[in-house]
Amino acid sequence: MPVEIERKFLLGAEPDWSHPALRGADVIEYEQIYLKVDGPDQLRIRRGVSRSCTAYRLARLHRLSDGVREVEEKELGGEEYETLRRDRDPSREIISKMRHCFDWRGQFFELDTIRRPASRACFLLELQVESMEQSISLPDFLVIDREVTTDVSFSNAMIALG
């Protein structure tokens, strides 16, 4: 399975959506659902809508360490997504979020606006890196509260617990 290394930051204020980097961002609206599983891996389905195009994906996620996980993904059809949706883990809420994808100083960022569950609403900035030690430059137009890469309560699976 491919390995994904990601750093994550909690914003301390709503972004200035008029900033050029965000005005020109690709925007994807996600519905993310965790399925029932046995064992330590997570299984999630995701519907993404961007520019009136809809894509469905299934992902198996295996945590290796803080910010590092193996991710195996495959595309789904709409009917398959709806069928899998019935196997939702009842202990987890459906996540609804808007993702703004943008480049900043040669780095590709994803800024998530978590809308649902409402009790966990927040702004999370994510950046995939080659290693946890890689030097990064955070966007200076965003108010970064703190890094939450090692705080499991900010993982999507934990956010889904409400």
Summary of the structure (lengths in Angstrom):
residues: 162
radius of gyration: 15.6
end to end distance: 29.0
largest distance: 44.7
contacts: 434
relative contact order: 0.28
helix: 14%
strand: 51%
